[in-house]
Amino acid sequence: MPPSFVHRITKYDPADRDEHGHYTGVEDTVSDHGPVEAAYLAAIAAFAEASDIDRLEIREPAVTGFVHFGVEPPVEGHGLGGLFPPDLTGYHDGAEVSLPVALELVRAMLRDQGAWCRLEVGDVFTVHVGWDQYVYVGSDRPCADAVARTRELGLFPEPLTASPYAAEVDEAEVIEPADEDFWTRVRTALASRQTLLLEETYVRNAASWHRLTPENLDTVRAGLGPRALLTVWPDLTPDVGAVLAALPEEGSVEFVWEAQDGMISSAIVDDTEYQELATQVTDARAACVLPLSLDERHPLLCAVLPDSDGVLRARW
């Protein structure tokens, strides 16, 4: 259950909304990277203090994908530089962070720098950042002092029945846990195919690729990130030229290839980029093409890593 008391916090004066609730004032829809942004963070901190919260859990983390919808351009590192290492270790579903780190995550989201996540403490406290500088804070307490403090900061806290960004159970598309039964099926597939391609999605829009063999399966499995979405595909094709020749005449696809050093990469390309792609993968050892449409993507297996206690808590 979501928290009982939810407030929408914005810099938009309710007096400047029309009869449909649409803002008609002059405030910009991007962060000022200054005092107004600082006021948002101070307001969230006030609600956290009123709720006795000093640590929050990252849920459904994401980074910039193929299409970036933010008002501001994405930045290198998705706005996570200084908070997490370049490989994003520690930025995963279920990771617990201190309130100062959580506030920096909010700052990155307010700036549309590429990273996005829900910040939650079970059904006790939530922080969700929406479009156009809309922030939703939920608590199991009324937080009257925090509401007053938010007004003092020049922002407008408005009570709501629920955050529009609250997670819903039916959002999950994959519900199978990557348990021992899953890994038994992987071993069975490897026994007949000898090699498979594993896509490890550790946050939304970011993945690592592994070529699985009967010999390296346990090693790869031990290095997988927490709560990762695991998708098993047929192995790459060594005839890279044939894969390039079979690219569709139009539209976008995901092209996956293995370099000479064994590194596996992927890129979203369309028909205008095929020539550049062919040059980029000249020395590739193997490749394949995956469709982008969910209706056309048919992996061999798909599951999500459960926590160490065997419970599947990730929401994919």
Phi and psi restraints in degrees (value plus and minus 20) as a CYANA .aco file:
   2 PRO   PHI     -93.3   -53.3
   2 PRO   PSI     143.2   183.2
   3 PRO   PHI     -77.9   -37.9
   3 PRO   PSI     132.5   172.5
   4 SER   PHI     -96.5   -56.5
   4 SER   PSI     -49.5    -9.5
   5 PHE   PHI    -134.2   -94.2
   5 PHE   PSI      94.0   134.0
   6 VAL   PHI    -142.2  -102.2
   6 VAL   PSI     115.6   155.6
   7 HIS   PHI    -146.6  -106.6
   7 HIS   PSI     116.8   156.8
   8 ARG   PHI    -111.0   -71.0
   8 ARG   PSI     102.8   142.8
   9 ILE   PHI    -130.8   -90.8
   9 ILE   PSI     102.5   142.5
  10 THR   PHI    -164.5  -124.5
  10 THR   PSI     151.0   191.0
  11 LYS   PHI    -114.0   -74.0
  11 LYS   PSI     -12.9    27.1
  12 TYR   PHI    -117.0   -77.0
  12 TYR   PSI      97.9   137.9
  13 ASP   PHI     -85.7   -45.7
  13 ASP   PSI     103.7   143.7
  14 PRO   PHI     -76.4   -36.4
  14 PRO   PSI     -43.8    -3.8
  15 ALA   PHI     -86.9   -46.9
  15 ALA   PSI     -38.2     1.8
  16 ASP   PHI    -120.7   -80.7
  16 ASP   PSI      11.3    51.3
  17 ARG   PHI    -133.7   -93.7
  17 ARG   PSI     126.2   166.2
  18 ASP   PHI    -102.9   -62.9
  18 ASP   PSI    -192.4  -152.4
  19 GLU   PHI     -86.8   -46.8
  19 GLU   PSI     -35.7     4.3
  20 HIS   PHI    -116.4   -76.4
  20 HIS   PSI     -18.7    21.3
  21 GLY   PHI      66.9   106.9
  21 GLY   PSI     -15.8    24.2
  22 HIS   PHI    -100.3   -60.3
  22 HIS   PSI     114.6   154.6
  23 TYR   PHI     -91.8   -51.8
  23 TYR   PSI     112.1   152.1
  24 THR   PHI    -141.3  -101.3
  24 THR   PSI     -10.9    29.1
  25 GLY   PHI    -102.3   -62.3
  25 GLY   PSI    -184.0  -144.0
  26 VAL   PHI    -125.4   -85.4
  26 VAL   PSI     -21.8    18.2
  27 GLU   PHI     -83.6   -43.6
  27 GLU   PSI     118.9   158.9
  28 ASP   PHI     -94.3   -54.3
  28 ASP   PSI     137.0   177.0
  29 THR   PHI    -115.7   -75.7
  29 THR   PSI      -9.9    30.1
  30 VAL   PHI    -135.6   -95.6
  30 VAL   PSI     141.4   181.4
  31 SER   PHI     -89.2   -49.2
  31 SER   PSI     125.5   165.5
  32 ASP   PHI    -103.2   -63.2
  32 ASP   PSI     -24.4    15.6
  33 HIS   PHI      34.3    74.3
  33 HIS   PSI       8.2    48.2
  34 GLY   PHI    -167.7  -127.7
  34 GLY   PSI    -152.7  -112.7
  35 PRO   PHI     -85.1   -45.1
  35 PRO   PSI     -54.7   -14.7
  36 VAL   PHI     -89.8   -49.8
  36 VAL   PSI     -63.3   -23.3
  37 GLU   PHI     -78.9   -38.9
  37 GLU   PSI     -63.1   -23.1
  38 ALA   PHI     -82.5   -42.5
  38 ALA   PSI     -54.2   -14.2
  39 ALA   PHI     -85.9   -45.9
  39 ALA   PSI     -60.6   -20.6
  40 TYR   PHI     -76.8   -36.8
  40 TYR   PSI     -68.1   -28.1
  41 LEU   PHI     -85.3   -45.3
  41 LEU   PSI     -59.1   -19.1
  42 ALA   PHI     -85.7   -45.7
  42 ALA   PSI     -57.1   -17.1
  43 ALA   PHI     -85.8   -45.8
  43 ALA   PSI     -63.8   -23.8
  44 ILE   PHI     -83.2   -43.2
  44 ILE   PSI     -61.2   -21.2
  45 ALA   PHI     -81.2   -41.2
  45 ALA   PSI     -56.7   -16.7
  46 ALA   PHI     -85.7   -45.7
  46 ALA   PSI     -61.8   -21.8
  47 PHE   PHI     -86.0   -46.0
  47 PHE   PSI     -59.2   -19.2
  48 ALA   PHI     -83.6   -43.6
  48 ALA   PSI     -63.5   -23.5
  49 GLU   PHI     -83.0   -43.0
  49 GLU   PSI     -62.5   -22.5
  50 ALA   PHI     -85.4   -45.4
  50 ALA   PSI     -42.2    -2.2
  51 SER   PHI    -120.4   -80.4
  51 SER   PSI     -13.5    26.5
  52 ASP   PHI      37.8    77.8
  52 ASP   PSI      23.2    63.2
  53 ILE   PHI    -131.4   -91.4
  53 ILE   PSI     106.0   146.0
  54 ASP   PHI    -147.3  -107.3
  54 ASP   PSI     -22.3    17.7
  55 ARG   PHI    -161.8  -121.8
  55 ARG   PSI     123.5   163.5
  56 LEU   PHI    -151.6  -111.6
  56 LEU   PSI     139.4   179.4
  57 GLU   PHI    -124.2   -84.2
  57 GLU   PSI     114.2   154.2
  58 ILE   PHI     -98.9   -58.9
  58 ILE   PSI     108.6   148.6
  59 ARG   PHI    -145.9  -105.9
  59 ARG   PSI     122.1   162.1
  60 GLU   PHI      28.4    68.4
  60 GLU   PSI      30.2    70.2
  61 PRO   PHI     -85.5   -45.5
  61 PRO   PSI     128.2   168.2
  62 ALA   PHI    -163.0  -123.0
  62 ALA   PSI     140.7   180.7
  63 VAL   PHI    -151.1  -111.1
  63 VAL   PSI     155.6   195.6
  64 THR   PHI     -76.5   -36.5
  64 THR   PSI     111.6   151.6
  65 GLY   PHI    -125.6   -85.6
  65 GLY   PSI    -179.4  -139.4
  66 PHE   PHI     -77.9   -37.9
  66 PHE   PSI     -59.7   -19.7
  67 VAL   PHI    -135.0   -95.0
  67 VAL   PSI     106.9   146.9
  68 HIS   PHI    -124.2   -84.2
  68 HIS   PSI     100.3   140.3
  69 PHE   PHI    -117.5   -77.5
  69 PHE   PSI     -21.9    18.1
  70 GLY   PHI     -86.7   -46.7
  70 GLY   PSI     133.5   173.5
  71 VAL   PHI     -90.3   -50.3
  71 VAL   PSI     -60.2   -20.2
  72 GLU   PHI    -110.8   -70.8
  72 GLU   PSI     132.9   172.9
  73 PRO   PHI     -86.8   -46.8
  73 PRO   PSI     128.5   168.5
  74 PRO   PHI     -86.6   -46.6
  74 PRO   PSI     135.5   175.5
  75 VAL   PHI    -139.2   -99.2
  75 VAL   PSI     139.7   179.7
  76 GLU   PHI     -81.8   -41.8
  76 GLU   PSI     113.2   153.2
  77 GLY   PHI      66.4   106.4
  77 GLY   PSI     -18.7    21.3
  78 HIS   PHI      42.2    82.2
  78 HIS   PSI      -1.0    39.0
  79 GLY   PHI      63.7   103.7
  79 GLY   PSI     -11.9    28.1
  80 LEU   PHI    -120.6   -80.6
  80 LEU   PSI     -20.3    19.7
  81 GLY   PHI     -79.7   -39.7
  81 GLY   PSI     113.6   153.6
  82 GLY   PHI      68.8   108.8
  82 GLY   PSI     -38.1     1.9
  83 LEU   PHI    -119.7   -79.7
  83 LEU   PSI     -59.1   -19.1
  84 PHE   PHI    -158.4  -118.4
  84 PHE   PSI     135.6   175.6
  85 PRO   PHI     -86.6   -46.6
  85 PRO   PSI     147.0   187.0
  86 PRO   PHI     -76.6   -36.6
  86 PRO   PSI     -51.0   -11.0
  87 ASP   PHI    -102.3   -62.3
  87 ASP   PSI     -15.6    24.4
  88 LEU   PHI      46.8    86.8
  88 LEU   PSI       0.4    40.4
  89 THR   PHI     -75.4   -35.4
  89 THR   PSI     110.4   150.4
  90 GLY   PHI      74.3   114.3
  90 GLY   PSI     -33.6     6.4
  91 TYR   PHI    -123.7   -83.7
  91 TYR   PSI      67.2   107.2
  92 HIS   PHI    -170.5  -130.5
  92 HIS   PSI     143.9   183.9
  93 ASP   PHI     -79.2   -39.2
  93 ASP   PSI     109.0   149.0
  94 GLY   PHI      72.4   112.4
  94 GLY   PSI     -28.1    11.9
  95 ALA   PHI     -87.5   -47.5
  95 ALA   PSI     116.5   156.5
  96 GLU   PHI    -119.2   -79.2
  96 GLU   PSI     111.9   151.9
  97 VAL   PHI    -148.7  -108.7
  97 VAL   PSI     137.6   177.6
  98 SER   PHI     -91.7   -51.7
  98 SER   PSI     142.3   182.3
  99 LEU   PHI     -78.4   -38.4
  99 LEU   PSI     -63.2   -23.2
 100 PRO   PHI     -78.1   -38.1
 100 PRO   PSI     -60.8   -20.8
 101 VAL   PHI     -87.3   -47.3
 101 VAL   PSI     -60.9   -20.9
 102 ALA   PHI     -79.1   -39.1
 102 ALA   PSI     -60.7   -20.7
 103 LEU   PHI     -86.1   -46.1
 103 LEU   PSI     -55.0   -15.0
 104 GLU   PHI     -88.9   -48.9
 104 GLU   PSI     -53.9   -13.9
 105 LEU   PHI     -83.7   -43.7
 105 LEU   PSI     -60.5   -20.5
 106 VAL   PHI     -81.6   -41.6
 106 VAL   PSI     -61.6   -21.6
 107 ARG   PHI     -78.5   -38.5
 107 ARG   PSI     -66.0   -26.0
 108 ALA   PHI     -80.9   -40.9
 108 ALA   PSI     -58.1   -18.1
 109 MET   PHI     -91.6   -51.6
 109 MET   PSI     -58.7   -18.7
 110 LEU   PHI     -81.5   -41.5
 110 LEU   PSI     -50.6   -10.6
 111 ARG   PHI    -109.9   -69.9
 111 ARG   PSI     -18.0    22.0
 112 ASP   PHI      33.9    73.9
 112 ASP   PSI      23.2    63.2
 113 GLN   PHI    -105.5   -65.5
 113 GLN   PSI     -21.6    18.4
 114 GLY   PHI     105.9   145.9
 114 GLY   PSI     -56.7   -16.7
 115 ALA   PHI    -102.5   -62.5
 115 ALA   PSI     126.2   166.2
 116 TRP   PHI    -170.7  -130.7
 116 TRP   PSI     123.6   163.6
 117 CYS   PHI    -183.0  -143.0
 117 CYS   PSI     142.8   182.8
 118 ARG   PHI    -108.6   -68.6
 118 ARG   PSI     125.7   165.7
 119 LEU   PHI    -137.7   -97.7
 119 LEU   PSI     101.5   141.5
 120 GLU   PHI    -163.2  -123.2
 120 GLU   PSI     136.7   176.7
 121 VAL   PHI    -149.4  -109.4
 121 VAL   PSI      61.0   101.0
 122 GLY   PHI      32.8    72.8
 122 GLY   PSI    -152.3  -112.3
 123 ASP   PHI    -119.9   -79.9
 123 ASP   PSI       0.7    40.7
 124 VAL   PHI    -119.7   -79.7
 124 VAL   PSI     -58.9   -18.9
 125 PHE   PHI    -174.9  -134.9
 125 PHE   PSI     117.9   157.9
 126 THR   PHI    -162.6  -122.6
 126 THR   PSI     129.0   169.0
 127 VAL   PHI    -153.8  -113.8
 127 VAL   PSI     101.1   141.1
 128 HIS   PHI    -145.5  -105.5
 128 HIS   PSI     112.3   152.3
 129 VAL   PHI    -127.2   -87.2
 129 VAL   PSI     103.4   143.4
 130 GLY   PHI    -123.6   -83.6
 130 GLY   PSI    -180.8  -140.8
 131 TRP   PHI     -95.1   -55.1
 131 TRP   PSI     137.3   177.3
 132 ASP   PHI      37.1    77.1
 132 ASP   PSI      19.6    59.6
 133 GLN   PHI      48.0    88.0
 133 GLN   PSI      12.6    52.6
 134 TYR   PHI    -119.0   -79.0
 134 TYR   PSI     107.1   147.1
 135 VAL   PHI    -144.6  -104.6
 135 VAL   PSI     117.7   157.7
 136 TYR   PHI    -141.3  -101.3
 136 TYR   PSI     101.2   141.2
 137 VAL   PHI    -136.7   -96.7
 137 VAL   PSI     107.6   147.6
 138 GLY   PHI    -138.1   -98.1
 138 GLY   PSI     124.3   164.3
 139 SER   PHI    -165.7  -125.7
 139 SER   PSI     139.0   179.0
 140 ASP   PHI    -106.4   -66.4
 140 ASP   PSI     -13.6    26.4
 141 ARG   PHI    -147.4  -107.4
 141 ARG   PSI     134.9   174.9
 142 PRO   PHI     -83.9   -43.9
 142 PRO   PSI     -51.7   -11.7
 143 CYS   PHI      37.4    77.4
 143 CYS   PSI      27.4    67.4
 144 ALA   PHI     -78.7   -38.7
 144 ALA   PSI     -59.6   -19.6
 145 ASP   PHI     -85.6   -45.6
 145 ASP   PSI     -58.0   -18.0
 146 ALA   PHI     -88.0   -48.0
 146 ALA   PSI     -56.1   -16.1
 147 VAL   PHI     -82.4   -42.4
 147 VAL   PSI     -65.0   -25.0
 148 ALA   PHI     -83.7   -43.7
 148 ALA   PSI     -61.4   -21.4
 149 ARG   PHI     -83.5   -43.5
 149 ARG   PSI     -58.6   -18.6
 150 THR   PHI     -81.1   -41.1
 150 THR   PSI     -61.5   -21.5
 151 ARG   PHI     -85.1   -45.1
 151 ARG   PSI     -59.3   -19.3
 152 GLU   PHI     -81.1   -41.1
 152 GLU   PSI     -51.1   -11.1
 153 LEU   PHI     -97.8   -57.8
 153 LEU   PSI     -23.0    17.0
 154 GLY   PHI      70.1   110.1
 154 GLY   PSI      -9.6    30.4
 155 LEU   PHI    -125.1   -85.1
 155 LEU   PSI     152.5   192.5
 156 PHE   PHI    -142.2  -102.2
 156 PHE   PSI      85.9   125.9
 157 PRO   PHI    -108.1   -68.1
 157 PRO   PSI     102.2   142.2
 158 GLU   PHI    -140.9  -100.9
 158 GLU   PSI     105.7   145.7
 159 PRO   PHI     -88.3   -48.3
 159 PRO   PSI     119.5   159.5
 160 LEU   PHI    -150.6  -110.6
 160 LEU   PSI     143.3   183.3
 161 THR   PHI     -97.7   -57.7
 161 THR   PSI     -48.6    -8.6
 162 ALA   PHI    -185.3  -145.3
 162 ALA   PSI     136.1   176.1
 163 SER   PHI     -95.7   -55.7
 163 SER   PSI     115.0   155.0
 164 PRO   PHI     -88.1   -48.1
 164 PRO   PSI     -30.5     9.5
 165 TYR   PHI    -124.0   -84.0
 165 TYR   PSI      -9.3    30.7
 166 ALA   PHI     -83.7   -43.7
 166 ALA   PSI     116.2   156.2
 167 ALA   PHI     -88.2   -48.2
 167 ALA   PSI     122.4   162.4
 168 GLU   PHI    -136.8   -96.8
 168 GLU   PSI     125.1   165.1
 169 VAL   PHI     -78.7   -38.7
 169 VAL   PSI     -58.5   -18.5
 170 ASP   PHI     -97.3   -57.3
 170 ASP   PSI     -18.1    21.9
 171 GLU   PHI     -87.2   -47.2
 171 GLU   PSI     -50.6   -10.6
 172 ALA   PHI     -85.3   -45.3
 172 ALA   PSI     108.4   148.4
 173 GLU   PHI    -118.7   -78.7
 173 GLU   PSI     -49.7    -9.7
 174 VAL   PHI    -135.1   -95.1
 174 VAL   PSI     103.6   143.6
 175 ILE   PHI    -139.3   -99.3
 175 ILE   PSI     -23.9    16.1
 176 GLU   PHI     -99.5   -59.5
 176 GLU   PSI     109.3   149.3
 177 PRO   PHI    -100.1   -60.1
 177 PRO   PSI     126.5   166.5
 178 ALA   PHI    -101.8   -61.8
 178 ALA   PSI      51.0    91.0
 179 ASP   PHI    -115.2   -75.2
 179 ASP   PSI    -189.0  -149.0
 180 GLU   PHI     -83.3   -43.3
 180 GLU   PSI     -52.2   -12.2
 181 ASP   PHI     -84.2   -44.2
 181 ASP   PSI     -61.1   -21.1
 182 PHE   PHI     -80.3   -40.3
 182 PHE   PSI     -67.7   -27.7
 183 TRP   PHI     -88.8   -48.8
 183 TRP   PSI     -47.8    -7.8
 184 THR   PHI     -85.3   -45.3
 184 THR   PSI     -59.8   -19.8
 185 ARG   PHI     -88.1   -48.1
 185 ARG   PSI     -54.1   -14.1
 186 VAL   PHI     -83.7   -43.7
 186 VAL   PSI     -64.4   -24.4
 187 ARG   PHI     -83.0   -43.0
 187 ARG   PSI     -58.3   -18.3
 188 THR   PHI     -84.5   -44.5
 188 THR   PSI     -62.4   -22.4
 189 ALA   PHI     -84.2   -44.2
 189 ALA   PSI     -58.7   -18.7
 190 LEU   PHI     -86.9   -46.9
 190 LEU   PSI     -53.2   -13.2
 191 ALA   PHI     -80.9   -40.9
 191 ALA   PSI     -52.6   -12.6
 192 SER   PHI    -115.4   -75.4
 192 SER   PSI     -51.1   -11.1
 193 ARG   PHI    -120.5   -80.5
 193 ARG   PSI     -42.0    -2.0
 194 GLN   PHI      54.6    94.6
 194 GLN   PSI     -58.7   -18.7
 195 THR   PHI    -157.0  -117.0
 195 THR   PSI     126.1   166.1
 196 LEU   PHI    -158.3  -118.3
 196 LEU   PSI     144.8   184.8
 197 LEU   PHI    -130.7   -90.7
 197 LEU   PSI     103.9   143.9
 198 LEU   PHI    -129.8   -89.8
 198 LEU   PSI     104.0   144.0
 199 GLU   PHI    -119.3   -79.3
 199 GLU   PSI      95.8   135.8
 200 GLU   PHI    -125.0   -85.0
 200 GLU   PSI      81.3   121.3
 201 THR   PHI    -110.1   -70.1
 201 THR   PSI      87.1   127.1
 202 TYR   PHI    -113.8   -73.8
 202 TYR   PSI     -45.7    -5.7
 203 VAL   PHI    -160.2  -120.2
 203 VAL   PSI     142.4   182.4
 204 ARG   PHI     -80.3   -40.3
 204 ARG   PSI     111.9   151.9
 205 ASN   PHI      55.4    95.4
 205 ASN   PSI      -5.9    34.1
 206 ALA   PHI    -160.8  -120.8
 206 ALA   PSI     109.9   149.9
 207 ALA   PHI    -164.2  -124.2
 207 ALA   PSI     133.8   173.8
 208 SER   PHI    -133.4   -93.4
 208 SER   PSI     129.6   169.6
 209 TRP   PHI    -136.7   -96.7
 209 TRP   PSI     121.0   161.0
 210 HIS   PHI    -156.7  -116.7
 210 HIS   PSI     116.3   156.3
 211 ARG   PHI    -111.5   -71.5
 211 ARG   PSI      98.3   138.3
 212 LEU   PHI    -112.3   -72.3
 212 LEU   PSI     119.3   159.3
 213 THR   PHI    -154.0  -114.0
 213 THR   PSI     143.4   183.4
 214 PRO   PHI     -77.6   -37.6
 214 PRO   PSI     -49.4    -9.4
 215 GLU   PHI     -98.8   -58.8
 215 GLU   PSI     -53.9   -13.9
 216 ASN   PHI    -123.6   -83.6
 216 ASN   PSI     -18.8    21.2
 217 LEU   PHI     -76.3   -36.3
 217 LEU   PSI     -68.6   -28.6
 218 ASP   PHI     -84.4   -44.4
 218 ASP   PSI     -57.2   -17.2
 219 THR   PHI     -86.8   -46.8
 219 THR   PSI     -65.8   -25.8
 220 VAL   PHI     -81.9   -41.9
 220 VAL   PSI     -64.2   -24.2
 221 ARG   PHI     -79.4   -39.4
 221 ARG   PSI     -60.8   -20.8
 222 ALA   PHI     -86.4   -46.4
 222 ALA   PSI     -43.5    -3.5
 223 GLY   PHI    -118.0   -78.0
 223 GLY   PSI     -15.0    25.0
 224 LEU   PHI     -91.5   -51.5
 224 LEU   PSI     126.5   166.5
 225 GLY   PHI     -95.0   -55.0
 225 GLY   PSI     137.1   177.1
 226 PRO   PHI     -79.1   -39.1
 226 PRO   PSI     116.1   156.1
 227 ARG   PHI      37.6    77.6
 227 ARG   PSI       5.7    45.7
 228 ALA   PHI     -89.2   -49.2
 228 ALA   PSI     128.9   168.9
 229 LEU   PHI    -107.5   -67.5
 229 LEU   PSI     102.5   142.5
 230 LEU   PHI    -130.0   -90.0
 230 LEU   PSI     105.2   145.2
 231 THR   PHI    -145.3  -105.3
 231 THR   PSI     103.5   143.5
 232 VAL   PHI    -123.1   -83.1
 232 VAL   PSI     105.9   145.9
 233 TRP   PHI    -139.3   -99.3
 233 TRP   PSI     140.9   180.9
 234 PRO   PHI     -78.1   -38.1
 234 PRO   PSI     136.8   176.8
 235 ASP   PHI     -85.6   -45.6
 235 ASP   PSI     142.1   182.1
 236 LEU   PHI     -83.6   -43.6
 236 LEU   PSI     135.6   175.6
 237 THR   PHI    -117.8   -77.8
 237 THR   PSI     109.2   149.2
 238 PRO   PHI     -89.2   -49.2
 238 PRO   PSI     -41.4    -1.4
 239 ASP   PHI    -105.4   -65.4
 239 ASP   PSI      63.2   103.2
 240 VAL   PHI     -83.7   -43.7
 240 VAL   PSI     -56.9   -16.9
 241 GLY   PHI     -79.0   -39.0
 241 GLY   PSI     -61.1   -21.1
 242 ALA   PHI     -86.5   -46.5
 242 ALA   PSI     -57.3   -17.3
 243 VAL   PHI     -84.2   -44.2
 243 VAL   PSI     -63.0   -23.0
 244 LEU   PHI     -83.9   -43.9
 244 LEU   PSI     -61.0   -21.0
 245 ALA   PHI     -86.4   -46.4
 245 ALA   PSI     -45.0    -5.0
 246 ALA   PHI    -111.0   -71.0
 246 ALA   PSI     -16.1    23.9
 247 LEU   PHI     -80.0   -40.0
 247 LEU   PSI     122.8   162.8
 248 PRO   PHI     -84.0   -44.0
 248 PRO   PSI     132.7   172.7
 249 GLU   PHI     -86.6   -46.6
 249 GLU   PSI     -47.3    -7.3
 250 GLU   PHI    -169.7  -129.7
 250 GLU   PSI     144.2   184.2
 251 GLY   PHI      75.9   115.9
 251 GLY   PSI     159.0   199.0
 252 SER   PHI    -131.7   -91.7
 252 SER   PSI     127.0   167.0
 253 VAL   PHI    -161.5  -121.5
 253 VAL   PSI     148.3   188.3
 254 GLU   PHI    -121.9   -81.9
 254 GLU   PSI     101.0   141.0
 255 PHE   PHI    -123.7   -83.7
 255 PHE   PSI     104.8   144.8
 256 VAL   PHI    -136.0   -96.0
 256 VAL   PSI     112.7   152.7
 257 TRP   PHI    -165.1  -125.1
 257 TRP   PSI     135.6   175.6
 258 GLU   PHI    -129.5   -89.5
 258 GLU   PSI     102.9   142.9
 259 ALA   PHI     -97.3   -57.3
 259 ALA   PSI     153.0   193.0
 260 GLN   PHI     -81.8   -41.8
 260 GLN   PSI     -48.2    -8.2
 261 ASP   PHI    -104.7   -64.7
 261 ASP   PSI     -16.8    23.2
 262 GLY   PHI      72.0   112.0
 262 GLY   PSI     -26.8    13.2
 263 MET   PHI     -90.4   -50.4
 263 MET   PSI     110.5   150.5
 264 ILE   PHI    -124.7   -84.7
 264 ILE   PSI     109.1   149.1
 265 SER   PHI    -149.8  -109.8
 265 SER   PSI     145.9   185.9
 266 SER   PHI    -162.6  -122.6
 266 SER   PSI     137.3   177.3
 267 ALA   PHI    -171.0  -131.0
 267 ALA   PSI     124.6   164.6
 268 ILE   PHI    -108.3   -68.3
 268 ILE   PSI     101.8   141.8
 269 VAL   PHI    -152.2  -112.2
 269 VAL   PSI     134.7   174.7
 270 ASP   PHI    -141.9  -101.9
 270 ASP   PSI    -197.8  -157.8
 271 ASP   PHI     -84.6   -44.6
 271 ASP   PSI     -38.3     1.7
 272 THR   PHI    -100.4   -60.4
 272 THR   PSI     -29.5    10.5
 273 GLU   PHI    -134.1   -94.1
 273 GLU   PSI     -13.4    26.6
 274 TYR   PHI     -83.1   -43.1
 274 TYR   PSI     -60.4   -20.4
 275 GLN   PHI     -84.8   -44.8
 275 GLN   PSI     -64.1   -24.1
 276 GLU   PHI     -83.4   -43.4
 276 GLU   PSI     -59.9   -19.9
 277 LEU   PHI     -81.6   -41.6
 277 LEU   PSI     -64.8   -24.8
 278 ALA   PHI     -79.4   -39.4
 278 ALA   PSI     -57.5   -17.5
 279 THR   PHI     -87.9   -47.9
 279 THR   PSI     -60.0   -20.0
 280 GLN   PHI     -86.0   -46.0
 280 GLN   PSI     -52.5   -12.5
 281 VAL   PHI    -127.4   -87.4
 281 VAL   PSI       4.5    44.5
 282 THR   PHI     -73.7   -33.7
 282 THR   PSI     -61.5   -21.5
 283 ASP   PHI    -118.5   -78.5
 283 ASP   PSI      -7.9    32.1
 284 ALA   PHI     -83.8   -43.8
 284 ALA   PSI     125.4   165.4
 285 ARG   PHI    -107.6   -67.6
 285 ARG   PSI     -46.9    -6.9
 286 ALA   PHI    -183.6  -143.6
 286 ALA   PSI     141.9   181.9
 287 ALA   PHI    -181.3  -141.3
 287 ALA   PSI     148.1   188.1
 288 CYS   PHI    -177.7  -137.7
 288 CYS   PSI     146.8   186.8
 289 VAL   PHI    -141.6  -101.6
 289 VAL   PSI     111.2   151.2
 290 LEU   PHI    -137.3   -97.3
 290 LEU   PSI     114.6   154.6
 291 PRO   PHI     -89.3   -49.3
 291 PRO   PSI     134.9   174.9
 292 LEU   PHI    -109.1   -69.1
 292 LEU   PSI     -49.0    -9.0
 293 SER   PHI     -87.2   -47.2
 293 SER   PSI     109.4   149.4
 294 LEU   PHI     -79.7   -39.7
 294 LEU   PSI     -51.9   -11.9
 295 ASP   PHI     -88.9   -48.9
 295 ASP   PSI     -40.6    -0.6
 296 GLU   PHI    -124.9   -84.9
 296 GLU   PSI     -28.8    11.2
 297 ARG   PHI    -107.5   -67.5
 297 ARG   PSI      94.9   134.9
 298 HIS   PHI    -147.5  -107.5
 298 HIS   PSI      60.7   100.7
 299 PRO   PHI     -90.5   -50.5
 299 PRO   PSI     145.8   185.8
 300 LEU   PHI     -91.6   -51.6
 300 LEU   PSI     -61.2   -21.2
 301 LEU   PHI    -167.2  -127.2
 301 LEU   PSI     134.4   174.4
 302 CYS   PHI    -173.7  -133.7
 302 CYS   PSI     110.4   150.4
 303 ALA   PHI    -179.7  -139.7
 303 ALA   PSI     149.7   189.7
 304 VAL   PHI    -141.6  -101.6
 304 VAL   PSI     116.9   156.9
 305 LEU   PHI     -85.5   -45.5
 305 LEU   PSI     106.0   146.0
 306 PRO   PHI     -98.8   -58.8
 306 PRO   PSI     150.7   190.7
 307 ASP   PHI     -93.4   -53.4
 307 ASP   PSI     153.3   193.3
 308 SER   PHI     -81.2   -41.2
 308 SER   PSI     -42.0    -2.0
 309 ASP   PHI    -107.4   -67.4
 309 ASP   PSI     -16.0    24.0
 310 GLY   PHI      68.6   108.6
 310 GLY   PSI     -22.4    17.6
 311 VAL   PHI    -108.6   -68.6
 311 VAL   PSI     113.0   153.0
 312 LEU   PHI    -109.5   -69.5
 312 LEU   PSI      89.0   129.0
 313 ARG   PHI    -132.2   -92.2
 313 ARG   PSI     -36.7     3.3
 314 ALA   PHI     -85.4   -45.4
 314 ALA   PSI     124.8   164.8
 315 ARG   PHI    -134.3   -94.3
 315 ARG   PSI      82.9   122.9
